[in-house]
Amino acid sequence: MDTNTSAPPRLTSLSHGGGCGCKIAPGVLDAILRSQPLFTPPAELLVGAETADDAAVYRLNDDQALIATTDFFMPIVDDAGDFGAIAATNAISDVYAMGGRPIMALAIVGMPLAVLPLSTIGAVLRGGQQVCARAGIPVAGGHSIDSVEPIYGLAVLGLAHPARIRRNRDARAGDVLILGKPLGVGILSAALKKDALDAGGYRLMLETTTRLNTPGPLLAERDDVHAMTDVTGFGLLGHTLEMCRGAGMTARIDVGAVPLLDGVRELAARGMVTGASGRNWASYGEKVAADGVDALTRTLLTDPQTSGGLLVSCAPQAAGAVLDILRAEGFAQAAVIGAFEPGPAQVRLR
C-alpha cells in the first residue's frame, strides 16, 4: 500500500528535462564516443554503432535478423499513464525505423520511491504496457531502481529479413526525403511545463507522441525505399545530418514544405522552446547552410522530437507510394520535404 498520503508532485517538476530533450547533445555525445576503444565486430553484426543508427542488428540466419534497441527518458508530461505511453511508443519506434517488426520488450524503470506513490509508478508501467499491447508485443520483464528522477523506457527486440533492414546511411543521390510526422513536440512540451498549453494542444501532443510508426516494415518491403530513421532528440536537422554523413551526401530541405503541429510556430514565437534546441544547433549548426532562414524557423527545425516521425529516403518515383502507405496508417501530414544530392555531408535549407 502507498505510504505517501500527500498530493504527489507534478512528474515534470521532478526532472531537469523531459522526453527526448534529455538526450546528450550531439557534439558532446560524439566526443564521448570517440574516446571509446575500437573493436572488430563479428560478421553477423549487420548494424552497430558506427553510423549512429536507430538500433543494432544481428544476423541470425539467412532469413532473420534480430533488431535490438533501448530508449528511456524522464517525464515529458505530468499524467503518469501518458508518460508511460509516450516513452514506450518512442522506444518501439527504433525497431520500426530499421524496417523491423517488434516481438518483445523489457521495461527500464527508475523511480524516486520516497516521493512518488506506488499508484503513480504503477500507472506509468500500465501506460507502457498498453502501447506494447497495441504493437502486439509483451513486456516480458525488465529492471528497476530507486532513482532521484523518474525514468521509464523499454529495451525492444524485433525481427526483419536481413535484406529488408533499412539503415540511415543508404540514401542515394536524387532520392526524395519524406517526413512522416509534423514537428513541434518539444515546443508543446515547453509550453506544458510553463502552464501555457491548453487542452487542445495537450491532446495534439499526446496523439502524435503515441502514434506508433507502424509504416516502417511496410516501407522496408519496397526496394525503392533506400534509407530510414526516425526524428527524435536531435531534431529534424540533426537526424538528417546523420543520414548525410552516412551516405556522404548533401540534403536539401524545403523549409516551407516541412509539416508543423498546429500552433507551435506561435508558441515558439512566445518563447516556448526547449534548451535542447539551442544545444542541438550549437552541436551541428556549422554543417547547415541556413542563409536567409530566420531564427524562429531554425528553432523549429532543431526542436527535439519525442516519438517523432519516420524520415524516409526513397527514389523519386516511389514518393507517391510511400506517402500512400504513411497516410493509410494514419499519418495524414506526411510530406516530401527535400532531396539528396551529391556534395559534402551537410544540410542546405531553402
C-alpha positions in Angstrom: 0.0 0.0 0.0 1.1 3.6 -0.5 2.7 5.3 2.4 2.8 8.7 0.8 -0.6 10.3 1.6 0.1 13.9 0.4 -0.6 15.0 -3.1 2.1 13.7 -5.4 4.3 16.3 -7.2 4.0 17.0 -10.9 6.1 14.5 -12.7 7.7 17.1 -14.8 8.8 19.0 -11.7 11.0 16.1 -10.7 13.2 16.1 -13.8 15.6 18.6 -15.2 14.5 17.8 -18.8 11.8 15.7 -20.4 11.4 13.3 -23.2 14.0 13.1 -26.0 15.0 16.6 -24.9 17.0 14.8 -22.2 19.4 13.4 -24.8 23.1 14.3 -24.5 23.8 17.0 -27.2 25.2 15.5 -30.4 28.6 17.2 -30.2 29.1 16.1 -26.6 28.0 12.5 -27.5 30.4 12.4 -30.4 33.3 13.5 -28.1 32.4 10.7 -25.6 32.1 8.0 -28.2 35.3 9.0 -29.9 37.1 8.1 -26.7 35.8 4.5 -26.6 38.1 1.7 -27.7 37.5 0.2 -31.2 36.8 -3.5 -31.7 36.4 -5.7 -34.6 32.7 -6.7 -34.8 31.6 -10.2 -35.9 30.4 -10.6 -39.4 26.9 -11.3 -38.1 26.6 -7.7 -36.7 25.0 -6.0 -39.6 24.5 -2.7 -37.9 26.5 -1.4 -34.9 27.4 2.0 -33.5 29.4 3.2 -36.5 26.7 5.3 -38.1 24.5 6.4 -35.2 21.7 4.2 -36.4 18.5 3.6 -34.6 19.2 0.1 -33.4 21.7 -2.7 -33.6 21.1 -5.6 -36.0 22.5 -9.1 -35.7 22.0 -11.7 -38.5 20.6 -14.9 -37.0 20.4 -16.8 -40.3 19.7 -16.2 -44.0 16.1 -15.2 -43.3 16.1 -13.5 -39.9 18.0 -10.6 -38.4 17.5 -9.6 -34.7 17.0 -5.9 -34.1 17.8 -4.6 -30.6 17.4 -1.1 -29.1 16.8 0.7 -25.9 15.3 4.1 -25.1 14.3 5.8 -21.9 13.9 9.3 -20.5 12.4 11.5 -17.8 8.8 12.8 -17.8 7.6 15.0 -20.7 4.1 15.2 -19.2 2.5 15.0 -15.8 0.0 12.3 -16.3 1.7 9.0 -15.3 -0.1 6.8 -17.8 0.5 9.3 -20.7 4.2 9.4 -19.7 4.5 5.6 -19.9 2.6 5.5 -23.2 4.8 8.2 -24.8 8.1 6.6 -23.6 7.0 3.1 -24.9 5.9 4.4 -28.3 9.2 6.2 -28.6 11.3 3.1 -27.8 9.4 0.8 -30.1 9.9 3.3 -33.0 13.5 2.4 -33.4 12.6 -1.1 -34.5 10.1 0.2 -37.0 12.7 2.7 -38.3 15.0 -0.2 -39.1 12.3 -1.9 -41.1 11.5 -4.5 -38.5 8.5 -5.8 -36.6 8.8 -5.7 -32.7 8.5 -9.0 -30.9 9.2 -8.3 -27.2 10.1 -5.5 -24.8 11.8 -5.2 -21.4 10.9 -2.4 -19.0 13.6 0.1 -17.8 12.3 1.8 -14.6 13.9 4.3 -12.2 11.6 6.0 -9.7 12.0 8.2 -6.6 10.2 5.8 -4.2 10.3 8.3 -1.3 8.5 10.9 -3.5 6.0 9.2 -5.8 3.2 6.9 -4.6 3.2 3.4 -5.8 -0.1 4.0 -7.7 1.7 6.7 -9.8 4.5 4.3 -10.7 2.0 1.6 -11.5 0.2 3.9 -13.8 3.5 4.7 -15.7 4.0 0.9 -16.3 0.4 0.4 -17.4 0.7 3.2 -19.9 3.7 1.5 -21.4 2.1 -2.0 -21.4 -1.0 -0.6 -23.2 1.2 0.7 -26.0 3.0 -2.6 -26.2 -0.3 -4.4 -26.4 -1.2 -2.1 -29.4 2.1 -3.1 -31.0 1.3 -6.7 -30.4 4.2 -7.4 -28.1 4.6 -8.5 -24.4 6.5 -6.7 -21.7 8.5 -9.8 -20.7 10.4 -8.4 -17.8 12.8 -5.6 -17.1 14.8 -3.9 -14.3 14.0 -1.2 -11.8 16.0 1.0 -9.4 15.2 3.7 -6.8 16.5 6.9 -8.5 16.4 10.6 -7.9 14.4 11.4 -11.0 11.7 9.4 -12.6 12.9 7.4 -15.6 11.0 5.0 -17.8 11.6 3.3 -21.2 12.0 0.0 -22.9 14.5 -2.3 -24.4 12.9 -3.6 -27.5 13.7 -6.6 -29.8 12.4 -7.0 -33.3 12.9 -9.2 -36.4 13.4 -8.5 -40.1 14.7 -10.2 -43.1 18.4 -9.2 -43.4 17.8 -7.9 -46.9 14.9 -5.7 -45.6 16.9 -3.8 -42.9 16.8 -0.1 -43.6 19.8 1.8 -42.3 20.1 5.6 -42.0 23.2 5.6 -44.3 22.0 4.3 -47.6 20.3 7.3 -49.2 21.2 7.8 -52.9 21.7 11.0 -54.9 18.3 12.0 -56.3 16.3 10.4 -53.6 13.5 12.5 -52.1 13.2 12.9 -48.4 9.8 12.3 -46.7 8.8 13.2 -43.1 6.1 11.1 -41.5 5.0 13.3 -38.6 4.8 17.1 -38.2 7.4 18.8 -35.9 6.8 20.7 -32.7 6.6 18.2 -29.8 9.5 19.9 -27.9 7.7 23.3 -28.2 4.5 21.8 -26.9 6.3 20.2 -24.0 8.0 23.5 -23.1 4.6 25.2 -23.1 3.2 22.5 -20.9 6.0 22.9 -18.4 5.2 26.7 -18.3 1.4 26.1 -17.9 0.9 27.7 -21.3 -0.6 24.7 -23.2 -4.3 24.4 -23.5 -6.3 21.2 -23.5 -6.4 21.0 -27.3 -2.6 21.4 -27.5 -2.1 18.6 -25.0 -4.4 16.3 -26.9 -2.5 17.1 -30.1 0.8 16.4 -28.3 -0.4 13.1 -26.9 -1.9 12.0 -30.2 1.4 12.5 -32.2 3.7 11.1 -29.5 1.6 7.9 -29.0 1.1 7.1 -32.7 3.2 4.0 -33.5 5.5 4.2 -36.5 3.9 1.1 -38.0 4.6 2.0 -41.6 8.3 1.1 -41.1 8.2 -2.6 -42.1 5.7 -1.9 -44.9 8.1 0.7 -46.4 11.1 -1.6 -46.0 9.4 -4.1 -48.3 9.9 -1.7 -51.2 13.3 -1.9 -53.0 13.0 1.8 -53.9 13.0 2.8 -50.2 16.7 3.1 -49.6 17.1 4.5 -46.0 15.1 5.3 -42.9 15.5 6.8 -39.5 13.2 8.5 -37.0 13.3 12.1 -35.8 13.9 12.3 -32.1 16.0 14.4 -29.7 18.5 15.9 -32.2 15.6 17.5 -34.2 15.0 17.2 -37.9 18.3 18.8 -38.9 20.3 16.6 -36.6 18.8 13.3 -37.8 19.0 14.4 -41.4 22.7 15.2 -40.9 23.2 11.6 -39.6 21.8 10.4 -42.9 24.1 12.8 -44.8 27.2 11.6 -43.0 26.3 8.0 -43.6 25.7 8.5 -47.3 28.4 11.1 -47.9 25.9 13.5 -49.5 24.1 16.8 -49.1 20.4 17.0 -48.1 18.4 19.9 -49.4 15.3 20.8 -47.3 12.5 23.0 -48.5 11.6 24.8 -45.3 8.1 25.7 -46.4 7.3 22.0 -47.0 8.1 20.8 -43.5 4.8 20.0 -41.7 4.3 21.5 -38.3 1.9 20.7 -35.5 -0.9 23.3 -35.1 0.0 26.3 -33.1 3.7 25.5 -32.5 5.1 28.4 -34.5 3.0 30.8 -32.4 4.1 29.2 -29.2 7.8 29.3 -30.3 7.4 33.0 -31.1 6.3 33.4 -27.5 9.5 31.8 -26.2 8.1 28.3 -25.6 11.3 26.5 -26.7 13.5 23.9 -25.0 17.1 24.3 -24.1 17.8 21.3 -26.2 17.0 23.2 -29.4 19.9 25.6 -28.8 22.2 22.8 -27.7 21.4 21.0 -30.9 22.2 24.0 -33.1 25.5 24.6 -31.2 26.5 21.0 -31.9 25.8 20.8 -35.6 24.9 24.3 -36.9 28.2 24.7 -38.8 27.0 21.8 -41.0 23.8 23.6 -42.0 23.7 26.2 -44.8 20.9 28.3 -43.4 21.3 31.7 -45.2 18.1 33.6 -45.2 16.4 31.3 -42.7 15.1 33.2 -39.6 15.9 32.2 -36.1 12.3 31.1 -35.4 12.3 28.6 -38.3 15.7 27.4 -37.2 14.3 26.7 -33.7 11.5 24.6 -35.3 14.0 22.5 -37.3 16.2 21.8 -34.3 13.3 21.2 -31.9 13.8 17.9 -30.1 11.0 15.5 -31.1 9.9 12.8 -28.7 8.4 9.8 -30.5 8.8 11.7 -33.8 8.1 10.6 -37.3 9.9 8.4 -39.8 12.4 10.1 -42.1 12.4 8.2 -45.4 14.8 8.4 -48.3 13.3 6.9 -51.5 13.6 7.1 -55.3 11.5 10.0 -56.7 9.1 7.7 -58.5 8.3 5.9 -55.2 7.3 9.1 -53.4 3.6 8.7 -54.1 3.5 5.1 -52.9 5.4 6.0 -49.8 3.0 8.8 -48.9 0.1 6.4 -49.6 1.5 3.9 -47.1 2.1 6.6 -44.5 -1.4 8.1 -44.9 -3.1 4.8 -44.9 -1.5 4.1 -41.5 -2.8 7.4 -40.1 0.0 9.8 -40.9 -2.1 12.5 -42.6 0.5 15.2 -42.6 3.3 13.1 -44.1 5.1 15.2 -46.8 8.0 15.4 -49.2 10.4 17.9 -47.6 13.5 17.7 -49.7 16.0 15.6 -51.6 19.6 14.3 -51.5 22.2 15.4 -54.0 26.0 14.9 -54.5 28.1 17.1 -52.2 29.6 17.3 -48.7 27.8 15.9 -45.7 25.7 18.9 -44.9 22.1 20.2 -45.0 21.1 23.1 -47.2 17.9 25.0 -46.3 15.9 26.9 -48.8 
